[in-house]
Amino acid sequence: MPAWLEVWLQFAFCIVVIGFAGVRLIRYGDAIAAWTGLSRSWLGVILVGTVTSLPELVTGLSAVTVAQSPNMAAGDVLGSCVFNLAILALVDVFYRRGAVYAAASGGHILSAGFGAILLAMAALVMLASTQGFLPSVGHVSWGSLVLLALYALAMRTMYLAEQRDRPAAEAQRPAVSLKVALTGYALAAMVIVGSGIWLPLIGVELARIMGWSDSFVGTLFVALATSVPELATTWGAVRIGAIDLAVGNLLGSNLFDILILAIDDIAFRPGVLYLHVAPIHVLSALCACVMSGAVVVALAYRPVSRVLHLGSWASIALLGLYLINALLQYSHGQ
C-alpha cells in the first residue's frame, strides 16, 4: 500500500471514530442536562460545546508536546473556529422548517459577541507578540493570561444571564439513568482523547508526504477532523428541532477553542507559542471574528428571507468567508 494512501486511510479512520464518539456525547450529555435541569441553550454552550471541543484540546496539546508542531496546534484551533461558523451557515441552508436565526434564542448574541471579542484578542496577541510588544512570564505570554481572563468573564456573564432569564423547564424524563449517562459520557470522552492524541501525528506525516505546510494541514484538514463532533452533534440537534442546542454547541465550541490556544501556549515549553506560528494564522482569527460579527447581526436582525432560495444573507456571507480563508490558506501552504 502506498504511504500516502495509508496516511489518508488513518486520517479517515480518525474522523469516523471522533464522529461516532461525538454522537454518543450529545446523547449522554443531553441526558445529564435533563437530570440536572439545564436548558438546551446552556447545555449547548457549556456542556456540549465544551466536550465537542475535546479533540481540539487534546490535538493541540499533542501537537505542541509530542509532534512539536505549534503551527498544527494554532491551525487546528483557529481553523475549527472558522469551520464551526461555516457549519452554522450550512444548518441555515439545509433547515427548511423556518429561518434558523429567527428560531434561535436571542441569548446566543452574548456567546457570539464574546466569540468575536476573543478571536479579535487572539489576533491582536499574535500580532503584538511578533512585534515584541507583549512580555512573558517564563515561556507563557501575557496575552494567554488575558485570553484566560476573557474566557472566565464570558462564562461568568453567560451564567448570570442564564440564571436571570432561565426558561421554563423543557426536559422530559431521560431514557437512561444519570449513572449510565455519566459512564457513557466518560467513555465517549476517552475515545475522543485517544483519537486526539493520534490525529496531529497523522497531520504532520500528511503534510510531509503531500508537501504541504503544517499551517495549511492544521487549518483545513486537522480542523475539519476535530470539528466532526460539532458537525455530528449539530446535525443530531437539528433533526429533532433543537435549534438552540445546535447554535449553542457551535458558538460555545468557538469560545472554548480560543481558551485552548492559551492552554497550548502554556504547554509549549520551547518558548512563547505565538512567536513560533506563521503569520497566516492571524488571517484565520480575523476571518472567524468577522464571521462571528455577522452572526451577532443576524441573531439581532433575525432575517427570514433566503438569497436565491438557499440561505439568509448572513449564511451566504459565512460560507463565502470560509471559502476565501480556505483558498488563502491553500495558497500559503504550497
Secondary structure, DSSP 8 states (H G I E B T S, - for coil): --HHHHHHHHHHHHHHHHHHHHHHHHHHHHHHHHHHT--HHHIIIIIIHHHTTHHHHHHHHHHHHTS--HHHHHHHHHHHHHHHHHHHHHHHHH--SS-HHHHS-TTHHHHHHHHHHHHHHHHHHHHHHHTT-S-EETTEEHHHHHHHHHHHHHHHHHHHHHHHT---------SS-HHHHHHHHHHHHHHHHHHHHHHHHHHHHHHHHHT--HHHIIIIIIHHHHTHHHHHHHHHHHHTT-HHHHHHHHHHHHHHHHHHHHHHHHH-TTS-GGGSS-THHHHHHHHHHHHHHHHHHHHHH-----BTTTB-HHHHHHHHHHHHHHHHHHHHH-
